Amino acid sequence: MMFNFPRFCVLLLWVFVKVEGIESPQFTVIHTESDFEIRLYRESSWMSAPVQEISFVKATKQGFHRLFQYIQGANLNSSRLRITAPVLTSIVPGAGPLHSSAYYVSHYVAVRKFSGFAMDSDVIKEAQSLAVSLEKSPWANSTVSEEGKYAYSIAQYSSPFKLIGRVNEVWVDVVGPATEVGVE
């Protein structure tokens, strides 16, 4: 089958235009600060595509393309699946690719929102800002990390064709419940 770039762009545009009204994981906000919030996410299934790439932008494009093919029927049952939001790119500095293709979550997450296009320099800056905010909060020693590495994820909700009002978040897993870290 020959790749039809204009058709792919129209399809991609249609998919991302619909993102605003599609299913997203459910959560409860359990704590709010001026520049971040702590959320408890309900258990859900997440599909992931491991990518070995230095650039966040390139890794997200490669991973999204693989996942998009999967939900469009390039899977064992040739089943089409509904797209969900956000597109979540997890980053663990110095670690290799993910070893699992799916995982289940029911966890607490510290979330910092930011706008614009999520670029390599932006995601690092936003993750650092969230880390600084967490250090100054009751959630100071609550981040979950493996071997002392600061791991974070970038959640992108907006279509790549949306230029204004883009919605992104940086996520960091934290230990909960709130009473464990002294938050009432």
C-alpha positions in Angstrom: 0.0 0.0 0.0 1.4 3.4 -1.0 1.5 6.2 1.5 -0.8 9.0 0.6 0.5 12.1 2.5 -2.4 14.5 1.8 -4.9 11.8 2.9 -2.9 11.1 6.0 -2.8 14.8 6.9 -6.6 15.2 6.5 -7.1 12.0 8.6 -4.7 13.3 11.3 -6.4 16.7 11.3 -9.8 15.0 11.7 -8.5 12.9 14.6 -7.0 15.8 16.4 -10.0 18.1 15.8 -12.1 15.4 17.6 -9.6 15.2 20.5 -11.4 18.0 22.4 -14.4 15.8 23.0 -12.9 12.4 23.4 -12.5 10.2 26.4 -9.7 11.0 28.9 -8.7 9.2 32.1 -10.9 10.1 35.1 -9.3 11.8 38.1 -10.1 13.6 41.3 -8.1 16.7 42.3 -7.1 16.2 45.9 -4.8 19.2 46.5 -4.3 22.5 44.7 -1.4 25.0 44.8 -1.0 28.2 42.7 1.0 26.5 39.9 0.3 22.8 40.3 -2.3 20.3 41.5 -2.2 16.7 42.9 -4.6 14.3 41.1 -5.7 10.8 41.9 -6.3 8.9 38.7 -8.7 6.0 38.5 -7.5 2.7 37.2 -7.3 2.6 33.5 -5.3 0.9 30.7 -2.7 2.8 28.7 -1.0 1.7 25.5 2.6 2.7 25.0 5.2 2.5 22.2 8.8 2.4 23.4 11.0 4.7 21.4 14.8 5.2 21.6 15.3 8.8 20.8 17.1 11.7 22.4 14.7 14.4 21.2 11.3 14.6 23.0 9.6 15.9 19.9 11.0 13.1 17.6 10.2 10.5 20.2 6.6 11.7 20.6 6.1 11.8 16.8 7.5 8.3 16.3 5.5 6.8 19.3 2.3 8.5 18.3 2.6 7.3 14.7 3.0 3.7 15.9 0.1 4.0 18.3 -2.1 5.6 15.7 -1.4 2.7 13.3 -2.4 0.3 16.1 -5.7 2.0 16.9 -6.5 2.2 13.1 -6.3 -1.6 12.9 -2.6 -2.6 12.7 -3.1 -5.1 15.6 -3.7 -8.8 16.0 -7.5 -8.5 15.5 -7.4 -5.8 12.9 -9.7 -3.9 15.3 -10.1 -0.2 15.2 -10.1 1.6 18.5 -11.2 5.0 19.7 -8.5 7.5 20.2 -8.2 9.0 23.7 -6.4 12.0 25.2 -3.9 12.9 26.3 -0.9 11.6 24.3 1.4 10.9 27.2 5.2 10.8 26.7 7.1 9.5 29.7 10.7 10.6 30.2 13.2 8.9 32.6 16.6 10.6 32.1 19.3 8.1 31.4 16.9 5.1 31.2 16.4 2.8 28.2 13.1 2.2 26.4 10.0 1.0 28.3 9.8 -2.7 28.7 6.0 -3.0 28.8 3.5 -2.3 26.1 0.6 -1.7 28.5 0.3 -0.7 32.1 -2.4 0.0 34.6 -2.5 3.1 36.7 -4.3 4.1 39.8 -2.0 6.7 41.2 -1.4 10.2 42.5 0.2 12.6 40.1 1.5 16.2 40.5 0.5 18.2 37.5 1.7 21.5 36.1 -0.2 23.0 33.1 1.6 24.9 30.3 0.6 26.2 26.9 2.2 26.3 23.5 3.9 23.5 21.6 5.7 21.0 23.8 9.3 21.3 22.6 12.5 19.7 24.0 13.6 22.8 25.9 10.0 23.6 27.2 9.5 20.1 28.7 12.7 20.3 30.6 11.9 23.8 31.9 8.4 22.9 32.9 9.5 19.7 34.7 12.2 21.7 36.6 9.5 24.3 37.6 7.3 21.6 38.9 10.1 20.0 40.8 10.9 23.4 42.4 7.2 24.0 43.3 7.0 20.5 44.8 10.1 21.1 46.9 8.4 24.1 48.5 5.1 22.3 49.2 3.8 19.7 51.7 4.5 17.2 48.8 8.3 17.8 49.1 9.6 14.3 49.6 6.7 12.5 47.9 8.0 12.0 44.3 8.2 8.4 43.1 11.5 7.8 41.4 13.6 4.8 40.5 17.3 4.9 41.6 17.0 8.6 42.4 16.2 9.6 38.9 13.6 12.3 38.4 11.0 10.8 36.0 8.2 12.8 34.4 5.7 12.6 31.7 4.3 15.2 29.3 0.6 15.0 28.5 -0.5 16.7 25.3 -4.2 17.3 24.7 -4.2 19.6 21.6 -4.1 18.8 17.9 -0.8 19.7 16.3 -2.8 21.9 14.0 -4.1 24.0 16.9 -2.0 27.1 17.2 -3.6 29.1 20.0 -4.9 27.8 23.4 -2.9 24.6 23.4 -3.1 22.5 26.5 -0.1 20.5 27.9 0.8 19.2 31.3 3.9 17.9 33.0 3.2 14.9 35.3 5.2 13.5 38.1 4.1 10.5 40.2 3.8 11.2 43.9 3.1 9.0 46.9 -0.4 9.3 48.4 -2.7 9.6 50.0 -2.3 13.2 51.1 -2.3 12.3 54.8 1.0 10.5 54.2 2.8 13.7 53.4 1.1 15.9 55.9 -1.6 17.5 53.7 -5.0 18.0 55.2 
